[in-house]
């Protein structure tokens, strides 16, 4: 690993000031489960000159319930979210998503803020010593288009229609489905609008902006999260899905369904939502909604298998909301 400076911030204002001082030559570190791996393998096109440590900032690790709104601090560990009664009872999809993330040890280290801000896992992008200078590093091509794309997007690309690397978070689709707001040092951003695709970025955060907490509105109904991975929780998802369903007189009155690991950012399955509104949740209707969710899928040369997997995830998430 190359040398770098290390700043222990005492406040969010101090962390923001450090980011402004270093500009694009700095990175935020909390749990470090994603960043340190990238630095050790030297996958980055530019290496951080300094890491701004925000674990030293008090008051960013909390779960509170006030006036119907559930607030979670950015430094709250995934393990604590997975086992918290308020989260489990009112926002089950998020509790399950946190529980299904990585391994027990990593959930004790990783934070909710880090999980939604993590970098992509594409093996061309992550190849050691920056062997493949792809579009997400400011290069000129996406190597997955003509290469091994078995875990890449089935809904098209981005970055000038070139990058097909998927977003890897488990908690992200749950937050989108639950209509969460991401609070930062400068603004509030709907979870659905938080993610973006550009060279070196997976979020809309400015270079001097830091996530401080996540707010979830009162639950509107039942929610569920399901995940398909090769080794259960320890692996990143091949496909995951979160659903939040409101019921009235036994029929669906509202629906928010979000897939992830199938597109360059969390994929809101609007057609599936439209297909299930006004219907009861049963095997046939869930299957029809799942088919609608994947109606626009355009798999690549090696990942067509993800389409039936994604359909199964949508169906299971819906049935989990009965």
Protein Blocks (a to p, Z undefined) as FASTA:
>chain_A
ZZddddddfbfklmmmmmmmnmmmbccdfklmmmmmmmmnopafbdcfbdcdfklpghia
ccddeehiacddfklcfklmmmpmklmmmmmmlmmmmmmgccfklmmmpcfklmmmpccf
bfklmpghhlaacfknopabdfklmmcfklgcfebpeehhlaccdcfbfklmmmmmnopa
cddfkbccdfklmpccdehiabfbdfkbccfbdcddddfbdcddddddfkljlpccfbdc
ddddddeehiafbdcdddehkafbdcddfklmmmmgopacdfklmmmmmmmmmmmgccdf
klmmmmmmmmmmmmmmmmmmZZ
